[in-house]
Amino acid sequence: MTQQRVIELSSLPMEPISHVYIMTSARNGTPYTGVTTHLARRVWEHREGIVEGFTKRYGVNRLVWFEEHATIIEAISREKQIKRWRRHGKSRS
């Protein structure tokens, strides 16, 4: 005889909270928009210069804004929307 297992949805692992964030090099400085599932670690990586590329080259190390999303797909969609804003719009969010 085969046993059936009932799995409650609350017992299944949930997707981690995703974040869209904006960092700058200084107040009203060079903006950088990114997405991550581990905001604290990602900000630390930018501040320590571990991340090669734009943020390290321009000294982007100040978190100025972030928002949470239930899925990474939602976060990426929002990131793309923000990246279409003009620089002036980013600094006013």
N, C-alpha and C positions, 0 to 999 in steps of 0.2 A: 504494500500500500504506500502511495506517495503522499508525503506531507506537503501541504501548501504553507508558504510563509507569507504573512501579510506585512508589508513594509509601509510604515507611516511616512508621509512626505516630510514631516518635521525631522525624521531621523536621517534623511539623505543629506549629504554634504551640499552646502549652498555655495554658489559662485561667490568669490570674494567681492567686496565692495570695490567699485572702480572709481577713480577720480580723474577729473580734468583739472589742470592747474596752470597758473600763469606765474612765471618767475621773471625778475628783472635784474639788471646789473646795478641799479641804484634807483632812487625815487625818480619816477618818470624816465627811467633808463631803457635800455634795449629789452624788449619783451620776448619771452619764450613761452610757447604754449605746448603742453605735453599731456600724456595720459598714462596712468599707472594703476596697478592693483595694490600697491604698497607705498602710500604717499610719504610716510616718514622716512623710509629707506631711500626713496628716490630723491627727496630734497637733500638728504645727507650726502648722497652721491654727487649731486650738483655742487653743493657747498665745498666738498673736499676735492673737487676737480677730478674725480674718478671717471666721469663721463667725458669721453673725447668728442670733439666737434664744436658746434655752435656755442653751447653754454660755457665750455671751458675757454674757448677763444675770446669770447666777449665778457667773461667774468660774471655770468648770470648766476646769482647765488641767493637772491631774496625772494621768498615765496610771498606773493602779494594777493593771491586769490585762488580758491579751489571750490569745486562742487562735487558731490557724490552722485553716482549712478548705480543702478541695480545690476547692470551688465556691462561688459567691456564694449559690446557693440553700441550701446547707447552712449557711452563715454567717447568712443571714437567718432561717432556722428556729431556729437557736441563739439569736440575738438576741431573737426573740419569746419563747422559753422563759425567758430571763433576765429579760426585762421583766415577766414574770408573777410573779417572785419578790418577796417583800416587801423593803423597803429594808434591813432587818436582814440578810437573806440575802445581799444584794449585797455588803455590807461585810465579810462573812466569807469570800467566795470566794477 
